[in-house]
Amino acid sequence: MTHLVVIGAGIIGVCAALEAQTRGWSVTILDPGPPGGEQAASYGNGCWLNPLSVIPPALPGLWRKLPRFIADPLGPLAIRWRYLPKVAPWLARYLAAGWTEARVLRTARALRPLLADAPAHHLAWAREAGVEHLIQRTGLLYVWADRAGFEAEALAWRVRAAVGCTWRELDEDALRQQEPALDRRYRFGVFTDEGASCTDPGAYVAALAALAQARGARILRTAATGFRIESGRLRGVTTGEGEVAADLALIAAGARSKPLAAAVGDRLPLESERGYHAEIIAPEVATRTPLMPFDGKMSVIRTAGGLRVAGQVEIAGIDAAPDWRRADILRDHLRRTVPGLPADLPPDRIRVWLGHRPSMPDGMPVLGLARRSADIAHGFGHGHVGLVGGPKSAALVIALLAGERPDEAAPFSPRRFFNPRFHPTRVT
């Protein structure tokens, strides 16, 4: 029986374990933390399962704002100046990826097949794990002060339309009817019924891991440190507690995947986009629909634990100390967005969190085989689309490890960072 070792018990890793089991493979999952635990990026994210998340973070003209990002440590996108020399090459690629509308469209065309059916994929796994209630098909809502704010984002919405995304516009009356708790300064919205949400991503990932375990997977609380490869064939994955024999391996360790990828010959430009959340426990009022106010660049959603606001991008490295003022900014913006919340919430009613989005500079994940061995695959770097893209990404990397060459995986090949003539017509 083929034995797969999955490195990482996040959404990509646990979905990959389940996919492998459908092929009759045995599976061992390695992660020093618990599946779905607070250390995982999925645990505290914005909970959106959004097929419209096809736009890369960098858009044309973003380079003009770079001095502001460096100068303002509390802006929605901030770069700690001490980290700037180290991250400068990544930033250059980041800006280049969205330099023109044509490049943005190319990224959107790659991401759309990865995300289009995401809510259905999540719902299917949730049903098998007995947590169907965690996936909510309520749609998703974007809101602005007026239609002019929406039109200022015309490029992104034009690209979404070009790749088949659908939505409908809401005027002030329709918006008020759908979201009576929303502050009245918001008078225009866009609603998509393509989208869904996960009301407790941590519990969801834990349930999927438990399902894999019930089907025979082993979960070892240890960190992978490297690989034993002989004549191009994988023999084992090394850990701090010894070697785990393996026929195949998947690197899905999120923002900590970089040294493991380098160990198999792929020096990939992976960076942490640090994100924060604040969650109000037992809120007096909440929104009905998961929504994103564009003046705050944040998501607001009623979760199993309270009313969560999540967002911010902080480029500071994976080991830098948190700056909890960023969570305070989110909390204050939430109060302005939902004015029915009390202004004097006690600290014990507010939870804050910091997590690491594993991000590639071009806004697309790395899904492909390693250079040193075709027995090892990469499955990381999803940035803002890790949760939504988890099931489909897992299916693609398992197909690659099985010797198949799915066309949808081609744009995400790691070769794009090594070969300037790379063209995603096939996976190499």
N, C-alpha and C positions, 0 to 999 in steps of 0.2 A: 504493500500500500504506500502511495506517495505521501511523504510527511512534509508539511508546510510549517515553517516557523514564521509567525507574524510578530514583528517588532513594533509594539504600540497597541494599546487597548482603547484608542479613540474611535470615532465613528468610522473612519476608513478601515482600521484594523479589525474591528468586530464584524463589520459587514463583509470584509474579505474572508474572515474565518468561516462565516456562514455560507458564502459563495463556494468556498473550497469544499465544504462538507457536502454540498449538493453534487459535487463531482466524485464523491467517495474518498476524498483525501482525509488523512488524519491531520490534526492541527494542534500546535502549541502556541500560545500567545505569551509574549514577554513584555512586562511593563512593571517598573518599580512602584507605580501607584495603582490604586483601585480603578477598575473600569468605570468611567463616568464620574470620577472624583474631581475635586476642586482644582487639581493640577492640570486638568485637561482643557483644551481650548473650547471644546463643545459645551462644557459645563455651564459657563457663564455668558454665552454669546447672546445675540439678539433674538434667537429662537425662530427666525424667519426661514421658511422653506420656499424660496422665491425663484421661480423660473425666469424672472425678469432681471436677475443679477448677472447680466452678461456684459456689463460695461466695466472696463478696467479702471482701477482707481485713478490713474493719471489720464487727463484729457488735454487736448491742445490748449496751450497757453498757461498750463500749470506752472511752468518754469518761472513765470513772472512773479509768482507768489512765494518762491523759495526763500527769499530774504525774510519774509514775514514769518514763515514756519520756524526759522532758526531764531528769530528775535522774540517770538511770543511762546513761552513755554507752556501756555495753557490753551492754545488754540485747538480747533478740532483736529488739525494735523500738526504735530510738533516734532522737531528734531533737536535732541539735546546736543548742544554745540560741541561738547567734549567727544561725542561719538561721531561727529561729522567726518573727520578724516578717514575713519574706518569704513563708514557706510557710503562714502562718496561714489565709488564705482557702481554700487547697487542703485544709488539714486539716479545716476546718469542713465542707466538702462531703464529705470522706472519711468523717467520723463520721456525717453525716446519711444517707449512702447505706446504712448498716447500722443505722439507728436502731431499726427495728422488724423483726419476722420477716417481715411482708408485703413490705417492701422487699428483704430478702434473697432471698425467694422470687421476686420479680420479676426480680432479676438472674440467679438460677439458671435461670429459664425462658428468658431470653435467651441465656445462655451454653451451655446444654445442646445445642441444635442445632449450635452452632459447634464443639463438642468431641466429640460422641458418636461419630463415626466416624473420629476423628483417627488412631488407629493404622493403620487400613486406608489412609487417604489417604497417610500417610507411607510406608508399605510400598510402595505403588504407585509413588511417585516414586523411592524408593530403588532399586527394581528397575530402573527405566528408566535410572537413573544408574550402575548396576552396583555399588551399595553396600548391597544388601539385608541383608548381615550386620550392619550398624550398627543396624538396628531389631530389637529383641528383644521377642517376645511372651511374656514370663515373668510377666506380671501385676505388681501393685504391692501393697505391704504397709504398713499403719499399725500401730504397736505402742504399748502403754501398760503401766504397771506392773500394772494390774488393770482389771477391767471398769468400776469406778467412774470411772476416768479417761475411758474411752470415753463413759460416760453423762453426764459433765460437758460433753461436746461435743454433747449431744443435739439442740440446735437445728440445727446444721449437718447432722447425719446425717438428721434428719427432713426437712429441705429437700431433700437429695440424693434420698431415697426418693420424695419428692413429684414430682420431675422425671424419675424413671425410672432412676436410678443403681442398680446392683446390686453386691452384695458378699456375702461369707460371713464369719462370725465364727470365730476360732480360739481354743480354750482353751489352757492352758499346755502340755499334751502335744503338741497339734497344732502349736503355734508352735515348740516345741523341735525337733520332727521336721523342720519346714520350714527353720528357721534355727538350726542347732546352734552357730554362732559367736556368736550374740546373747547379750548379758549376761543372766544369769538373773533380774535384777530385772524384766525384761519378761515378763509372764505372760498377756497378752491381746492379740489382734491382729485386724485386719480385712483380709481379702485380696480384691482385685478382679481378676478376669481380664479386665475391660474394658481395663485399662491396659497400656501397653508402655513401652519406654525406648529412648533413642538413646545408644549407648555412646561416641560421639564426635561431638557436635553440630557442632564446628568442621569436621571432615572431611566431615560430611554436607552442610552448607551449601556448602562448597567444591565438592563433587561435583555438587550441583544447579546451581551457577553454571557449572561446566565443561560440564554437559549443555546448558544454555541457550546457552553460547558455541558448542558443537559444532553447534547448530541454527541458528546465524547471529547470535546476540546479540553486540553490542559491549559490552565492559566498560572503562570509562574511570576511571582512578584520579584522580579530582578531585571536589571538593565543589560541590554546587549552591549558588548564592547567591540565586537569584530566578527570576522568570518574565517573559517578554514576552507581554503579553496585549493584543489589539486587538479592540475591540468585543465583548468577552466570549469571544473565541476565542484559544486558546493558539497562539502562533507559535514560541516557543522557550524553553528553560531556560538560564539564564545560569550560568556557572561562572567560577572564577578564571582559566580558560584560554580563555575565549570562550563563545560561545553554541552550544548544540546545538539544531538545528531539531527541533520536535516537534509532533505533532497532539494527543497526549494525554500526561499525566504522572501519576505516582503518587508521593506523598510517603510514603516508608516508611523514614525515617532514624532510627527509634527515638527515643531520648531527646533527640536533636538536631533533631527535627521541628518544634518550636514556632515558631521564627522563619519557617520556610518556610510553615507554615500561616497565620501572621499576614500574610504577604505576599500571600496570596490571600483575605484578608478574614475569616479565622477565628481569633480570639484564644481559643485553647483552653487549659484548665488542665492542661497536661502537666507532670509532675514526675518526677524520677529517684528511684526506690527502689533505693538502692545495695545490692547483694548481694555476698557473698564466697564463696570456696570454698578448701578445703585439700585437696590430693590426695597420698596416700602412694604413692610409686613402688614397684613390686614388693612389695606387701604380703604378709606371712607368712600371713595369713588374710583372708578376705573373706566378705561376705554373699552368699547365692545369689540373693536377690530384692531389687530396689530397694525400700528401706523408709524410713519416716519415723517416728522416735521422737518422740512428742508432747511429751515433756519438754524436747526441744531445739529443736523447730520447725525441723527440718533434714531434708534428704534424704541418704541414704547409698546409694551405687551403685558397683558394679565397672565401671569404664570401660576404654577401650582403653589409657589411660595409667596406671591405678592404682586405688586405692580413694578415691573422692571423697566429701566431705561438703560440702554447699552449703546456704546459707540466709542468715539475718539480713536485716533491713531497716534501713537507715540513711538518714534524711532529712537531707541536708547540702548539696544542690546538686550539679550535675554537675561542677563544677570544683574542689571541695574535695579536699584531699590524702587519700589512703587512711589508715585507722586499722587497721593490720595486727594489732592486738590482737584484732580481731573474727575474723580467720582463725585466730588462736591458740585462741580460745574454741571454734570449730568443731573444730579438731584435737583438743583435749582431750576434747571431748564424744564424738568418734569413738572415742577410746581407751577411754572408759568404756562405750560401746555395744558395741564389739567388743574384749573384754579380751584376746584372743589377740595383739593388736598389741603390739610392744615399747614400753616407756615412754620409751626413750632414743633415738628415731630421730634420726639426724644431719640437719642442715638440708638437705643436698643430696638427701635422699630425700623432701622435702616441697615441693610447689609450691603457691603461693598466688596468688589472683586476685581482682580487684575488677571488677564490671561494673555497668551501669546498666539497671534495668528501666524502660522507658518507661511511666509509669502515669497513668491518669486517676483522679480522686478517687472515682468510682462503681464502680471495679473492672471496667469494660468498655472495650473498645477503641473507637477512632473509625474507622468504615468508612463513608465517604460522600463526596459531591461537594462541592467548594469553592464558596463563595458568589460569588466573582468570575468563575468560569468552570466550566461543567459538563465541561470538558475535563480537569480536574484532580481527582484523588481523594486522600483521606486513607486511610492504612492503617497506623496506629500506635497506641500507648497500651495495649498488651495486658497490661502489668504482669507477673503471674506465669503468664500463659497464652500467651506469645508463641510459644514453640516448638511446643507442642501445637496451638495454633490457627492456625498459619501457613498450611497448605495451604487450609483452608476459607476463611479470611479473604482470601487471595489470589484465590480463585475469585469471591468476592462482589464485591471491588472491581473486578475486571476486568469482571464482568457489569454493574456500575454504569457504568463508562466506555463500555461497548458500548451503553448506552441502555436496558438492562433494569432492572427494579425487583424484585429478589428479596426476598421477605417476610422472610427470615432476617436481612437486613442492617438492617431498619428500626430495631430497638432501639439500634443502634450509630451512628445518624446524628449528626453534629456539631450538628445543630439542637437537640438536647436541652439544650445548654448556653446557648442563646440565647433559647429560647421556653419560658416557664414552663408553657404549656399544651400543650407537645409531647406527642403520644401516638404511639407507634410502630406505627400501623396501616399506614403506607406511608412510603416514602423520599421526601423532598422535595429 
